[in-house]
Amino acid sequence: MPSQQPAYHSLSDAIVCKFGGTSLADATQIRKVAAIVKADARRRYVVVSAPGKRHSSDQKITDLLLTCWHLAAQKLDYREPLRLIRDRYDQIARDLHVSPVAAPLAEMERELSRLAAYDPNTLATRDWMAARGEYFHACLIADFLDATFVPSGECIRFDAEGHLDVVSYANLAERMTGDGLYVIPGFYGRDQQGRIKTFPRGGSDITGAVVARAVGAAVYENWTDVSGLLMADPRVVKNPRPIGEVTYRELRELAYMGASVLHEETIFPASEAGIPIQIKNTNAPNDPGTRIVATRDATDGDIVGIAGRTGFTTIYIEKALMNQERGFGRKVLEVLESHGVSYEHVPSGIDSMSVIVADEQFQGRETGVLRDLKRVLEPDRIETYAPLALIATVGEGMAYRVGVAGRLFAALREAGVNVRMISQGASEINIIVGVATDEYECAVEAIYEAFMGE
């Protein structure tokens, strides 16, 4: 078992480490985590995920927990997935020579039994069950690291609207005021009724950022199975360059358009406090990774990355003297809102307006949306174009360089890609283009080669 961390002297130097499911999938990975934590005495706050997949055909613990819950709720036999969960934790505990999480597992089994009997007093809500993976694993890892376990359910709170309650920061700080090492389960807290509630996708990442803000950390290290962000999707661009440093704003643009290493909501607790985020690889801890900061020197490069998504539709609306009709844009968006459809971009001309919407929202509502747009707007022409892909070329350095847009569009022209939509904000942090889905990969490759090929 790793030795107790030396006493910590300066809170301003503290490092919060969050380790993902693949970093904690088995005892071998957990020993790597222990070595990383032990290598730097400033790493005193460890946020853990539930065990992830050990190999491609393996199952995540959280998925097994939810399978148990669904089976129990339908009065079906849940013993097999429960056995797999128990065996997994028992194996990790044996390999690490620590106490198994037998008591928490017994508690979960009791709650499942009550759920299967439709006991209205059961604690086993879906969120409660989903969060057990982090809870069990934090108990086990705290034992292995000889650390203090900090219960997220007693510290992290959600307000009436389901958002993080700021009291969470004070609660966490109060529980972690002494010397030594602390282990915190990610992914969950409690709502105003005292029920376990989970964060959305990327919940353990968000917990790590919340803890970092609570303790005033110098850095929030997010440990995963990749060595940081890449400048483009490696499934599209062969061997894209790594991103060394990126701002919070740039990351949000990239994450929204598909870069998936770090969920976009994760950055807010850290960015609001100006805490840098460092993405690191548990399996290659000496790799520099990607550093996410509030500001950076953007004068030495045009872009930091290219990201994109498929699955969009353009609603094209044309009407003579549209620009003189007050409230036209508002009417368009009100129709979309009435059908539960949000918009992505709204490029417009004097007598025309295009609204880009995600297919996952638009499909099944298309007939009603178009009918109401025709009724409310009385347009001269209304059509839809699909399938569409959006590609964002992102970089605060674009504001310092003349001809960036020309370079991008020249690359697309040379590649024979037809641009169907263009959007660029006044901040000049990104240029978004819409192209036909079957030209998406060609477009990404062409843009990357234009900026990074030399």
PyMOL commands that set and color helices and strands:
alter all, ss='L'
color gray80, all
select helices_A, chain A and resi 11-13+22-24+27-38+61-73+79-96+102-116+126-145+152-155+167-175+203-215+248-256+264-272+322-324+328-338+359-362+366-377+396-400+404-414+437-452
alter helices_A, ss='H'
color red, helices_A
select strands_A, chain A and resi 15-19+43-48+148-149+182-185+188-190+196-198+219-224+245-247+277-281+290-293+305-318+352-358+381-394+419-424+430-436
alter strands_A, ss='S'
color yellow, strands_A
deselect
rebuild
show_as cartoon
